[in-house]
Every structure is written in structure tokens, then in C-alpha cells.
């Protein structure tokens, strides 16, 4: 599985997990001039922006470490863009879903981190 396939696998897995847990998927791979948000969803009258990180090794760090401060700021700016474009006034949350793919036995470790960071820009 190459990097692009792994990313697609991770986003598909995360989407199925969220749907199974009663999240309403609003959009996937939302792009703005600031960056991209993997999944935008809604649950309990709250809009949730989800960053998905899938890794198959720790060579460049774990999946959570890949969501750097710079990446978080891009996500926040993109989320503000989404809110303005859709004229939404909902409370928001930023989640991270990490997937550690284990090629040896074709398995994975999955973690959903709610409220992973605050939606404030520097």
C-alpha cells in the first residue's frame, strides 16, 4: 500500500467509523485557499472538523505527531472559511483520528481524539 492508498484507506475507515457512531458526514476533502480538511461532520448540533492521519511506520513519527502546529493553524483557517462560505453559526470541535496500519498482519490501531485542539488562530 503506497502513501496515497494508505491516506484513502484511513479516510474511508474514519468515515465509516463516524457514520457508525451517528455522525452525519457533511463533506470530505474540503479545500480552501488555506488548506484542506479531511472530514466535516455534524453530531448533536455541533460541527466537527476531523483530521485523519494514517501511518504504516514510525520512521517519520507517529500519526498524531504529524498534526503539527502549522497544520492545526491551516485546519482552523480552513474551518473558518467553511463556516463563512456556508453561513453557519454552530459550535465547532476539532478532532483527530489516527490509524496505525500494521502491514505484517494486515491490521490497524485506531484512535479517535475528540477536542484534539482549540479552534483559535495565532
N, C-alpha and C positions, 0 to 999 in steps of 0.2 A: 504494500500500500504506500503510494507516494504521498507527499505533503498535501497536495490538493485533494486527493481522495480521502485522506485522514480528516481534513477540515470538513469536508462534506459529510462524512460519516458522523463526526462529532455533532454537527449542527442538526442533522436528521435525528440522531439519537436524543439530543436535547429537546427538540421539538416534540417528539413522541412522548417523552417524559412529562413535559409541561402539559400537553394535551390530556394525558392520562390523569394528571393531578388538577384538572379543571381550570387550567389557564386557557384563555381564548387568544389564539395567535392572531395578531393584527397584521404583522408584516415581517418578512425575513429579508435580511441583507439590505437594510435601508441605507441609502447613500446620500450624503450631502457634501458640500464643499469642504467640510471639516473632517469627514471620515465615514466610517460605516458602523452600523450596529447590527449584530448578527440576528437577534430576535427581539421584536417588540410585541409584548403580550399584555393582557389585562386579566386581573383577578380581584374580586372584592372591591370593585370601583377604584382600583389603583393601576396605574400604567407602569409596566416593568420593562426595563431595558436590560437585555441579557447579552453578556459577552461569553462566547463559548471558546474554550481553549482545549485542544486535544494534542497530546504528545505521545510518542511511542518510545522515547528515551529521555533520560535526564541530561543528555550531552550538553544542551544549552539551557539547563534549568528545568524546573517543573512547570506545569501548565499555569499555575497561579502566579508564579514569578514573571511570566510573560505579560501580565497585565500591569505594566509599569505606570508610573505617574503620568508620563506623557500620553500613554494610551488611554488612561482614565479621562484625562482632560479632553481628548478627541471625542470620546464617547459622550461626555457631558455636553460638549458643544453641539454634537450631532443630535442629541436628545432634545436640547432647546430648540434646534432647528425643526425637528419633527413636531414638537408641541406648537410652535408658531405656525408652521405650514398647515397643520390640521386644526388650528384654533381650539386646542384642548386645554382645559383647566382641571386637571386631575392631580391627585398626589402621585408622586413618582418614586420609584425604587430602582436601584442598580444592583443587579445580581451577576454572579459569575458561575458558570457551570464548567467544571474541569473534568476531563476524561483522560485517563492514563491508559492507553492501549497497550496490551501485552501480547506481542506477536507470537511469542513462544507457544502459548496455548490458546491463541485467538480469543482472548478475554479482555476485559477492561475494568478499571476502577472509576467510579462516577461520583462526583460530589456537586451538590447544589448549594451555593453560598448566597444566602439572602442578605440584602443590605450590605453588599461587599464593600461599597464605598459611598461617600456622600456626593450628592449632585451639586457641588459648588466649584466654580472655576477659580483659578488663582488670579 
